[in-house]
Amino acid sequence: MPNAVWRKMGKNAKKLIKLGEVDPKMQEKIVRGRLVENTLKGKDGGTMSAKVLGSDKRVNMWTPEQQNNVLILQAPNHVDIDKMLKEGDG
């Protein structure tokens, strides 16, 4: 960053840099906390900021969770499940 920009930002630059060092888990908690607080108060203050913060590539909170290794079994319609269960007991 050019020195002129550093001078104009002053002490605020150091503060912003420090805030930018928050770890991803804490970042998620901040976003969730803001959204819960807004819900309880019935207002949307800071919601857009929380949404953008949650979209950060380090946390990516708004991506649906992936289902891996999920196996769904369904018996064919013509199978008599009750008969199969009785035969399995004997």
Contacts in CASP RR format, 6 or more apart in sequence:
PFRMAT RR
TARGET T0000
AUTHOR 0000-0000-0000
METHOD contacts of the structure
MODEL  1
MPNAVWRKMGKNAKKLIKLGEVDPKMQEKIVRGRLVENTLKGKDGGTMSA
KVLGSDKRVNMWTPEQQNNVLILQAPNHVDIDKMLKEGDG
6 13 0 8 1.000
9 16 0 8 1.000
22 30 0 8 1.000
24 56 0 8 1.000
24 58 0 8 1.000
24 59 0 8 1.000
27 53 0 8 1.000
27 54 0 8 1.000
27 56 0 8 1.000
27 58 0 8 1.000
27 59 0 8 1.000
28 54 0 8 1.000
28 59 0 8 1.000
28 61 0 8 1.000
30 50 0 8 1.000
30 53 0 8 1.000
31 50 0 8 1.000
31 53 0 8 1.000
31 54 0 8 1.000
31 59 0 8 1.000
31 61 0 8 1.000
34 46 0 8 1.000
34 47 0 8 1.000
34 49 0 8 1.000
34 50 0 8 1.000
35 47 0 8 1.000
35 50 0 8 1.000
38 44 0 8 1.000
38 45 0 8 1.000
38 46 0 8 1.000
38 47 0 8 1.000
38 50 0 8 1.000
51 62 0 8 1.000
53 59 0 8 1.000
54 60 0 8 1.000
54 61 0 8 1.000
54 62 0 8 1.000
55 61 0 8 1.000
55 62 0 8 1.000
75 81 0 8 1.000
END
